[in-house]
Amino acid sequence: MAYVTIDGNKYEKELIDLAVKHTTGQGEGKISVDEAKDLFKSAKDGQGVTDIEMATLKYIRGTYEFTDAGAKTFDAELSRL
């Protein structure tokens, strides 16, 4: 598993890369419902969500833009962890 350090904090590179992919290129530049679900699918790919994956998801929520529905889905998924 690869990591990236941002502002002195360690995050999972795969999740950051996925968030960047979902907010650049085609589309409105915001994370949608399906893209939010995609982020959680990636985070849950192992035995469970690690502390670094959780920190990365929280970083993504605070840093990237979401559609209203995407934000609602993301927040609901995050609260279940």
Secondary structure by P-SEA (a helix, b strand, c coil): cbbbbcccccccaaaaaaaaaaacccccccccaaaaaaaaaaaaccccccaaaaaaaaaaaacccccaaaaaaaaaaaaac
